[in-house]
Amino acid sequence: MTQVSMTIDELAVRTGVASRTIREYQSVGVLRPPQKVGRVGRYDDDHVRRLDAIAQLQQRGYSLAGIRDLFDAWESGRSLTAVIGADAGAVASSADERPAVFSGEQLEGFVSGITRRRPLRDKAVRCGLIEKVGDGWCVRSQSLLQLVADTTAMGVKADRALDVAVALADAAASVAQRATELFIDDIWRQHADAGCPDDSRDRIEAYVRRSRAMLQRAASSTLIGAVERAYGAATEVPAADDLRDLLGGLHVGVVDDHTTKEATA
């Protein structure tokens, strides 16, 4: 099949996707770069199909980080139809989690007293686990809610189980504050003082979008590494043989060894 060659502006007109958005998609890895013909980037029908797929996934509520994971799965051998279809949620779940709304009764099924007991409810609200929305409750992270529920099912009091959600919220707020200060003080103000030309503004916008996605992935990886080290430290105390036996074969994180890949490539 003949591939139509287009400039980025022609691709934008054909797909209805702004040029700056196309560049952003390239920067976060959901759209491959164009082929260079001289100094001009040329796009083809594959770019059109990819932009259409991105639009479909965004309509379903996936972030660019989640979409990138979906495309990674597709490029590893799965069909794009399967990725966008019913199996897509399972592929994206590791990197992208959508908020959900539950009734009070449904939440009580997860954690008894989380909406009926005021101290417990207030603590869950303060740490951002739940938020009142109309007649229901919005849960930002269903995984975190499930973790609290699993912990209480092990016999831990709900107030104590929520301590993990509080710690996570505090750490997230601290990182968010630092990232925001860095952006405002060291990037935005510097470019604003220089007049912030159009090309610079495009770079800034792409940076903000990309940095949010990278923070999402980095936070997950960093936290998993910390959990792995904490479990390891717990087995080093005296008289911890049983605990060592239990945790010794469990690895929370998986390391991708690029040196081995390079050596065998």
C-alpha positions in Angstrom: 0.0 0.0 0.0 1.3 3.4 -1.0 2.2 5.6 2.0 1.2 9.3 1.8 4.1 11.6 2.7 3.1 14.7 4.7 4.6 17.6 6.6 3.6 18.1 10.2 1.2 20.9 9.2 -0.4 18.6 6.5 -0.7 15.8 9.1 -2.4 18.3 11.5 -4.9 19.3 8.8 -5.7 15.8 7.9 -6.2 14.5 11.4 -7.4 17.6 13.2 -4.6 17.3 15.8 -2.6 20.5 16.4 1.1 20.5 15.4 2.2 21.2 18.9 0.2 18.2 20.2 1.8 16.0 17.6 5.2 17.1 18.8 4.1 16.4 22.4 3.0 12.9 21.5 6.5 12.3 20.0 8.2 13.6 23.2 6.3 11.3 25.5 6.8 8.3 23.2 3.3 7.5 21.9 4.1 8.6 18.3 7.2 7.7 16.5 9.3 10.5 15.0 8.9 11.4 11.3 11.4 10.3 8.6 13.8 13.1 7.8 13.9 14.1 4.1 16.7 16.7 4.1 15.7 19.0 6.9 12.0 18.3 6.7 10.2 15.7 8.8 7.8 13.6 6.7 4.8 11.7 8.1 2.9 8.8 6.6 -0.4 6.9 7.0 1.0 5.0 10.0 1.1 8.3 11.9 -2.5 9.0 10.9 -3.6 5.6 12.2 -1.6 6.1 15.4 -3.2 9.5 16.0 -6.6 8.0 15.5 -5.8 5.2 18.0 -4.6 7.8 20.6 -7.8 9.8 20.2 -9.9 6.6 20.8 -8.0 5.8 23.9 -8.1 9.3 25.3 -11.9 9.2 24.8 -11.9 6.1 27.1 -10.1 8.1 29.8 -6.5 6.9 29.4 -3.6 9.2 30.1 -0.6 9.4 27.7 1.4 7.2 30.1 -1.3 4.6 30.0 -1.5 4.8 26.2 2.2 4.4 25.9 2.0 1.2 27.9 -0.8 0.0 25.6 1.2 0.6 22.5 4.2 -1.1 24.1 2.0 -4.2 24.5 0.8 -4.0 21.0 4.3 -3.7 19.6 5.4 -6.7 21.6 3.0 -8.9 19.5 -0.6 -8.1 20.5 -3.0 -6.7 17.9 -4.0 -3.1 18.2 -7.7 -4.2 18.1 -7.1 -6.4 21.2 -5.2 -3.6 23.0 -8.0 -1.0 22.4 -10.7 -3.6 23.1 -11.8 -5.4 26.2 -8.3 -6.4 27.3 -6.9 -2.8 27.3 -7.8 -2.1 30.9 -5.6 -5.0 32.2 -2.6 -3.8 30.1 -2.9 -0.2 31.3 -3.7 -0.9 34.9 -0.1 -0.9 36.0 0.5 2.7 34.9 -2.9 4.3 34.7 -5.7 4.2 37.3 -9.0 6.1 36.9 -11.0 7.4 39.8 -14.4 5.8 40.4 -17.6 6.7 42.3 -19.1 4.4 44.9 -22.2 4.6 47.1 -21.7 4.7 50.8 -23.0 1.2 51.1 -20.5 0.0 48.5 -17.6 1.6 50.4 -18.8 0.0 53.6 -18.4 -3.3 51.9 -14.7 -2.5 51.4 -13.9 -1.0 54.8 -16.5 -1.1 57.6 -17.2 2.3 59.1 -15.3 4.3 56.5 -18.4 6.4 55.8 -20.5 5.8 59.0 -17.8 6.5 61.6 -16.9 10.2 61.5 -13.3 10.0 62.8 -12.5 7.3 60.2 -14.4 9.1 57.4 -12.6 12.4 58.2 -9.2 10.6 58.1 -10.0 9.0 54.8 -11.1 12.3 53.3 -8.1 14.2 54.7 -5.6 11.8 53.0 -7.5 12.0 49.7 -8.7 8.4 49.7 -12.3 9.3 49.4 -14.1 12.5 48.5 -17.8 13.3 48.7 -19.4 13.7 45.3 -23.2 14.3 45.3 -24.8 11.2 46.8 -21.7 9.1 46.3 -18.0 9.0 47.1 -15.2 9.4 44.6 -12.2 7.1 45.2 -9.1 8.5 43.6 -7.2 5.2 43.8 -9.2 1.9 43.9 -5.9 0.1 44.5 -5.3 2.1 47.6 -8.8 1.4 48.8 -8.3 -2.3 48.2 -5.0 -2.2 50.1 -6.8 -0.7 53.1 -9.6 -3.3 52.8 -7.1 -6.2 52.5 -5.2 -4.9 55.6 -8.4 -4.7 57.7 -9.3 -8.2 56.5 -6.1 -9.3 58.1 -7.4 -8.1 61.5 -5.9 -4.6 61.5 -8.1 -1.8 62.8 -9.3 0.5 60.0 -7.7 3.6 61.5 -4.3 1.9 61.6 -4.7 0.6 58.1 -5.4 4.2 56.8 -2.0 5.3 58.1 -0.4 4.0 54.9 -2.8 6.1 52.8 -1.9 9.1 55.0 1.8 8.5 54.5 1.4 8.2 50.8 -0.6 11.4 50.6 2.0 13.3 52.6 4.8 12.0 50.4 2.9 12.8 47.2 2.1 16.4 48.4 5.8 16.9 49.2 7.0 15.7 45.8 4.3 17.7 44.1 5.3 20.9 45.9 9.0 20.4 45.0 8.2 19.7 41.4 5.9 22.7 41.1 8.5 25.0 42.8 11.2 23.8 40.4 8.9 24.5 37.4 7.8 27.9 38.5 11.1 29.2 39.9 13.6 27.6 37.5 11.7 27.2 34.2 8.6 29.4 33.9 10.0 32.6 35.4 13.3 32.2 33.5 11.4 32.0 30.1 8.9 34.6 31.1 11.7 37.1 31.9 13.0 36.3 28.4 9.7 37.1 26.8 8.7 33.4 26.4 8.7 33.2 22.5 6.3 30.8 20.8 8.8 28.0 20.3 9.8 28.2 24.0 6.2 28.1 25.1 5.7 24.9 23.1 8.7 23.3 24.8 7.4 24.4 28.2 4.0 22.9 27.5 5.5 19.7 26.3 7.8 19.6 29.4 4.8 20.0 31.8 2.9 17.2 30.1 5.9 14.9 29.9 7.1 15.6 33.4 3.7 14.6 34.9 3.8 11.3 33.1 7.4 10.7 34.1 6.6 11.5 37.7 3.8 9.0 37.7 6.0 6.2 36.5 9.0 7.3 38.7 6.9 7.5 41.8 5.7 3.9 41.3 9.2 2.6 40.7 10.7 4.5 43.6 8.0 3.4 46.0 8.4 -0.2 45.0 12.1 0.0 45.5 11.7 1.5 49.0 9.2 -1.3 49.9 11.7 -3.9 48.8 14.4 -2.4 50.9 12.1 -2.1 53.9 11.2 -5.7 53.7 14.8 -6.6 53.4 15.7 -4.5 56.5 12.9 -6.3 58.5 14.6 -9.6 58.0 18.0 -8.4 59.4 16.8 -8.1 63.0 17.8 -10.9 65.4 15.4 -13.8 65.8 13.8 -13.1 62.5 14.3 -16.5 60.9 10.7 -17.2 60.3 10.1 -13.7 58.8 13.3 -14.2 56.6 11.9 -17.4 55.3 8.6 -15.8 54.5 10.0 -12.7 52.7 13.2 -14.2 51.3 11.5 -15.5 48.1 9.3 -12.5 47.6 10.5 -9.7 45.3 8.2 -6.7 45.1 10.1 -5.2 42.2 11.6 -6.7 39.0 14.9 -5.3 37.6 15.3 -4.9 33.9 19.0 -5.8 33.2 20.0 -3.7 30.2 23.6 -4.8 30.4 22.7 -8.4 29.9 20.5 -7.5 26.9 23.4 -5.5 25.4 25.8 -8.3 26.0 23.6 -10.9 24.3 22.4 -8.6 21.5 
